[in-house]
């Protein structure tokens, strides 16, 4: 069953300089949330480094580095 699903799944590959959005991680949320109307994505970010294990180092739009690398499954391409 999983094999038939995996045939149609396309891997997302990003390269250095792409603009991406990152999913908000649960550890960032405070107890004061806006509920279901709160945005699920944050960014845009610029990809600074691409690691071999599909992790990416991100820069914000001002050029400052983000704290930790993030896995590629938590990113999606941003189209301005």
N, CA and C of each residue as an Amber inpcrd file, in Angstrom:
protein
   240
   0.8310000  -1.1860000   0.0000000   0.0000000   0.0000000   0.0000000
   0.8800000   1.2560000   0.0000000   1.9110000   1.2640000   0.8230000
   2.7740000   2.4400000   0.8840000   3.5350000   2.6420000  -0.4140000
   3.8720000   1.5540000  -1.0730000   4.6180000   1.6540000  -2.3220000
   3.8420000   2.3760000  -3.4040000   2.5360000   2.1240000  -3.4880000
   1.7330000   2.8080000  -4.4990000   1.5690000   4.2910000  -4.1780000
   1.5430000   4.6350000  -2.9090000   1.4850000   6.0480000  -2.5270000
   2.8050000   6.7450000  -2.8130000   3.9060000   6.0800000  -2.4860000
   5.2260000   6.6920000  -2.6320000   5.6210000   6.9150000  -4.0860000
   5.0030000   6.2150000  -5.0190000   5.3200000   6.4170000  -6.4290000
   4.9720000   7.8260000  -6.8880000   3.9200000   8.3940000  -6.3280000
   3.4430000   9.6950000  -6.7830000   3.9500000  10.8600000  -5.9450000
   4.6790000  10.5890000  -4.8770000   5.2170000  11.6430000  -4.0220000
   6.4720000  12.2030000  -4.6690000   6.5000000  13.5230000  -4.8370000
   7.6670000  14.1740000  -5.4270000   8.5150000  14.7770000  -4.3220000
   9.8010000  14.5190000  -4.3720000  10.7200000  15.0860000  -3.3990000
  10.9150000  16.5690000  -3.6890000  10.8900000  17.3700000  -2.6480000
  11.1490000  18.7950000  -2.8150000  12.6340000  19.0400000  -2.6180000
  13.2740000  19.5770000  -3.6080000  14.6990000  19.8910000  -3.5140000
  14.8520000  21.3980000  -3.6420000  15.5450000  21.9800000  -2.6920000
  15.8050000  23.4100000  -2.7060000  17.2940000  23.6120000  -2.9110000
  17.6560000  24.7400000  -3.4900000  19.0690000  25.0360000  -3.6730000
  19.3970000  26.3710000  -3.0180000  20.6700000  26.6490000  -2.9040000
  21.1350000  27.8590000  -2.2370000  20.5730000  29.0860000  -2.9460000
  20.0200000  30.0210000  -2.1620000  19.4630000  31.2450000  -2.7050000
  17.9620000  31.2050000  -2.9130000  17.3240000  30.0400000  -2.7790000
  15.8670000  29.9570000  -2.9230000  15.1730000  30.6320000  -1.7550000
  14.0020000  31.1770000  -2.0220000  13.1540000  31.7290000  -0.9640000
  12.1940000  30.6420000  -0.5020000  12.1150000  30.4310000   0.8130000
  11.2610000  29.3840000   1.3680000  10.4930000  29.9140000   2.5730000
   9.4050000  29.2280000   2.8980000   8.6580000  29.4380000   4.1230000
   8.9100000  28.2460000   5.0240000   8.9830000  28.4710000   6.3270000
   9.2010000  27.3970000   7.2900000   7.9680000  27.2570000   8.1620000
   7.6140000  26.0260000   8.4660000   6.4630000  25.7830000   9.3220000
   6.8110000  26.2450000  10.7370000   5.8320000  26.8280000  11.4160000
   6.0540000  27.2290000  12.8000000   6.1090000  25.9740000  13.6470000
   7.1460000  25.8640000  14.4270000   7.3180000  24.6720000  15.2510000
   6.5830000  24.8280000  16.5770000   6.0680000  23.7470000  17.1520000
   5.2970000  23.8540000  18.4000000   6.0720000  24.4430000  19.5560000
   7.4020000  24.2980000  19.5790000   8.1710000  24.8430000  20.6950000
   8.1980000  26.3670000  20.6790000   7.8620000  26.9780000  19.5500000
   7.8870000  28.4300000  19.4390000   6.5980000  29.0360000  19.9960000
   5.5120000  28.2860000  19.9510000   4.2180000  28.8110000  20.3740000
   4.1870000  29.0640000  21.8730000   3.5740000  30.1610000  22.2610000
   3.2890000  30.4260000  23.6580000   1.8560000  29.9580000  23.9280000
   1.4410000  30.0390000  25.1540000   0.0760000  29.6110000  25.4810000
  -0.9560000  30.5920000  24.9610000  -0.5430000  31.8010000  24.6490000
  -1.4630000  32.7950000  24.0980000  -1.4440000  32.6780000  22.5760000
  -2.2720000  31.8250000  22.0350000  -2.3190000  31.6720000  20.5870000
  -3.6580000  32.1660000  20.0700000  -3.6960000  32.4570000  18.7880000
  -4.9030000  32.9760000  18.1680000  -5.8040000  31.8520000  17.6770000
  -5.4480000  30.6310000  18.0010000  -6.2670000  29.5070000  17.5970000
  -6.0520000  29.1310000  16.1450000  -7.1270000  28.7390000  15.4830000
  -6.9950000  28.2280000  14.1210000  -6.7140000  29.3140000  13.0920000
  -6.8210000  30.5790000  13.4690000  -6.5730000  31.6650000  12.5260000
  -5.1350000  32.1590000  12.5620000  -4.3110000  31.5410000  13.3620000
  -2.9030000  31.9140000  13.4250000  -2.1740000  31.3540000  12.2040000
  -1.2670000  32.1020000  11.5890000  -0.5440000  31.5880000  10.4140000
   0.2990000  30.3630000  10.7760000   0.3240000  29.4000000   9.8860000
   1.0610000  28.1560000  10.1220000   2.4930000  28.2310000   9.6080000
   2.7870000  29.1900000   8.7430000   4.1050000  29.3150000   8.1350000
   4.7170000  30.6480000   8.5100000   6.0350000  30.6840000   8.6250000
   6.7380000  31.9280000   8.8950000   7.8160000  32.1260000   7.8410000
   8.1560000  33.3710000   7.6200000   9.1840000  33.6360000   6.6190000
   8.7950000  34.8040000   5.7550000   9.3870000  35.0120000   4.6540000
  10.2700000  34.1360000   3.8860000  11.7050000  34.1450000   4.4030000
  12.3930000  33.0640000   4.1250000  13.7930000  32.8970000   4.4580000
  14.5680000  32.6060000   3.1790000  15.8710000  32.8330000   3.2340000
  16.7640000  32.5310000   2.1240000  17.6210000  31.3390000   2.5350000
  17.7570000  30.3610000   1.6630000  18.5860000  29.1980000   1.9740000
  20.0510000  29.5970000   1.8410000  20.8050000  29.3930000   2.9240000
  22.2170000  29.7550000   2.9620000  23.1030000  28.5540000   2.6470000
  22.8510000  27.4200000   3.2970000  23.6520000  26.2080000   3.0870000
  22.7200000  25.0180000   2.9110000  23.1380000  24.0890000   2.0810000
  22.4090000  22.8370000   1.8730000  23.2850000  21.7110000   2.4010000
  22.7560000  20.9380000   3.3480000  23.4980000  19.8150000   3.9110000
  23.0680000  18.5240000   3.2150000  23.8780000  17.4870000   3.3430000
  23.6290000  16.2470000   2.6070000  22.4170000  15.4790000   3.1100000
  22.0110000  15.6710000   4.3370000  20.8940000  14.9170000   4.8920000
  19.5680000  15.6730000   4.7730000  19.4120000  16.4740000   3.7340000
  18.2280000  17.2940000   3.4420000  17.9020000  18.2790000   4.5530000
  18.9300000  18.8050000   5.1800000  18.7760000  19.8860000   6.1480000
  19.2900000  21.1640000   5.5030000  18.7150000  22.2800000   5.9310000
  19.0470000  23.5630000   5.3260000  19.3200000  24.5970000   6.4100000
  20.3520000  25.4110000   6.1970000  20.6240000  26.5590000   7.0530000
  19.9560000  27.7610000   6.3960000  19.2160000  28.5380000   7.1780000
  18.4130000  29.6210000   6.6330000  18.9210000  30.9790000   7.0940000
  18.6880000  31.9840000   6.2590000  18.9200000  33.3900000   6.5930000
  17.5770000  34.0990000   6.5250000  17.3670000  35.0690000   7.4190000
  16.1590000  35.8740000   7.2580000  16.4140000  36.9400000   6.2060000
  15.4390000  37.7490000   5.9080000  15.5560000  38.7110000   4.8090000
  16.5800000  39.8060000   5.0880000  16.9210000  40.0320000   6.3540000
  17.9510000  41.0250000   6.6870000  19.3540000  40.4580000   6.5630000
  19.4890000  39.1390000   6.3810000  20.7970000  38.5190000   6.2470000
  21.3180000  37.8970000   7.5160000  20.5250000  37.8800000   8.5870000
  20.9360000  37.2550000   9.8460000  20.6430000  35.7590000   9.7820000
  21.5160000  34.9520000  10.3850000  21.3190000  33.5090000  10.3570000
  20.2850000  33.1010000  11.3960000  19.5280000  32.0650000  11.0780000
  18.6080000  31.4720000  12.0350000  19.4000000  30.5450000  12.9420000
  18.8250000  30.1770000  14.0510000  19.5680000  29.4690000  15.0850000
  20.0130000  28.0670000  14.6450000  19.0830000  27.2340000  14.1950000
  19.4000000  25.8440000  13.8820000  19.0580000  25.5170000  12.4410000
  19.7370000  24.5580000  11.8530000  19.2970000  24.0690000  10.5380000
  17.9320000  23.4000000  10.6620000  17.1750000  23.3950000   9.5790000
  15.8290000  22.8360000   9.5970000  15.7160000  21.7770000   8.5080000
  14.9460000  20.7440000   8.7860000  14.7540000  19.6600000   7.8420000
  13.9310000  20.1400000   6.6570000  14.2060000  19.5870000   5.4950000
  13.5430000  19.9950000   4.2720000  12.0510000  19.7150000   4.2490000
  11.5710000  18.7480000   5.0410000  10.1450000  18.4560000   5.0400000
   9.3340000  19.5440000   5.7380000   9.9970000  20.4460000   6.4480000
   9.3090000  21.5570000   7.0980000   9.4070000  22.8500000   6.3010000
   9.8350000  22.7750000   5.0430000   9.9810000  23.9440000   4.1800000
   9.0970000  23.8240000   2.9610000   8.6640000  24.9650000   2.4510000
   8.0270000  24.9940000   1.1440000   8.4700000  26.2470000   0.4230000
   8.4930000  26.1750000  -0.8870000   8.9890000  27.2760000  -1.7100000
   8.0680000  28.4890000  -1.5700000   8.6700000  29.6670000  -1.5630000
   7.9220000  30.9240000  -1.4790000   7.9840000  31.5940000  -2.8350000
   6.8200000  31.9710000  -3.3450000   6.7160000  32.6650000  -4.6200000
   6.2300000  34.0990000  -4.3560000   7.1060000  35.1130000  -4.4960000
   6.6690000  36.4830000  -4.2140000   5.7080000  37.0240000  -5.2480000
